[in-house]
Amino acid sequence: MLSASVLRLQKMLDICSDQAADIDIVFNAKKSILFAVGKLFDNIENLYLGTDVISWSENLKYLGLSFKAGKTLTVDFASSLRKFYAGMISPIVLTA
């Protein structure tokens, strides 16, 4: 989910939790993370999915790209480059 404000994100989480309870679905807050970008990214209170706290993360991996939380959104290419170079070097080492 994406939200421009923490308050609205908590409201969306509450709606999802209420609707899930109505149809007997249980969300696992331990498998969920929160990721913030903006001026106040390090000064945000906990959010809840039902009665469980969702943990905040400084890193987010989505579609193979790693993002870092902060005042601006940062893409971390280090792991992608490492995998690329490992893939390039591996055939050379095997044929030598």
C-alpha positions in Angstrom: 0.0 0.0 0.0 1.1 3.5 -0.6 0.0 6.6 1.4 1.0 10.2 1.5 0.4 10.3 5.3 0.9 7.9 8.2 -2.5 8.6 9.6 -4.2 7.6 6.3 -2.0 4.5 6.1 -3.1 3.4 9.6 -6.7 4.0 8.5 -6.2 1.8 5.4 -4.6 -0.9 7.6 -7.6 -0.8 10.0 -10.0 -1.2 7.1 -8.1 -4.1 5.7 -7.9 -5.7 9.1 -11.6 -5.3 9.7 -12.6 -6.6 6.3 -10.2 -9.6 6.7 -11.8 -10.4 10.0 -15.2 -10.5 8.4 -14.1 -13.1 5.8 -11.8 -15.1 8.1 -8.5 -14.0 6.7 -5.5 -13.4 9.0 -2.7 -11.1 8.0 0.8 -11.8 9.3 2.3 -8.5 10.5 5.7 -10.3 10.9 5.9 -10.7 7.1 5.0 -7.1 6.5 7.3 -4.1 6.6 6.9 -0.3 6.6 9.2 1.9 4.5 9.2 5.7 4.7 10.7 8.4 2.5 10.5 12.1 3.2 11.4 14.8 5.6 10.2 13.0 8.8 11.2 9.5 7.8 13.0 8.8 11.0 10.4 10.3 13.3 7.3 8.1 12.7 5.3 6.2 15.3 4.5 2.5 15.1 1.6 1.3 12.9 -0.6 -1.7 13.7 -2.2 -4.4 11.6 -4.9 -5.5 13.9 -3.2 -5.6 17.3 0.3 -6.5 15.9 3.0 -3.9 15.3 4.4 -3.7 11.8 8.2 -3.2 11.8 9.9 -0.4 10.0 12.7 -1.2 7.5 15.5 0.9 6.1 15.7 -1.3 3.0 13.1 -2.5 0.6 13.7 -5.0 -2.3 11.1 -4.8 -5.1 11.4 -6.3 -8.5 15.1 -7.0 -8.0 16.0 -3.5 -7.0 17.0 -2.4 -3.5 15.7 0.9 -2.2 17.0 2.8 0.9 14.8 4.8 3.2 15.7 8.4 3.8 14.8 12.0 3.1 15.0 11.1 -0.6 14.4 7.7 -2.2 17.7 6.0 -3.0 18.2 3.0 -5.3 21.1 0.8 -4.2 22.7 -0.8 -7.3 25.5 -2.5 -5.4 23.9 -5.9 -5.1 22.7 -5.8 -8.7 26.2 -4.9 -9.9 27.7 -7.6 -7.8 25.4 -10.2 -9.3 26.1 -8.9 -12.8 29.9 -9.1 -12.5 29.7 -12.5 -10.8 27.7 -13.7 -13.8 30.2 -12.2 -16.2 33.2 -13.6 -14.4 31.8 -17.1 -13.8 32.0 -18.3 -17.4 35.5 -17.0 -17.8 36.7 -18.8 -14.7 35.0 -22.1 -15.9 36.6 -22.0 -19.3 40.1 -21.1 -18.2 
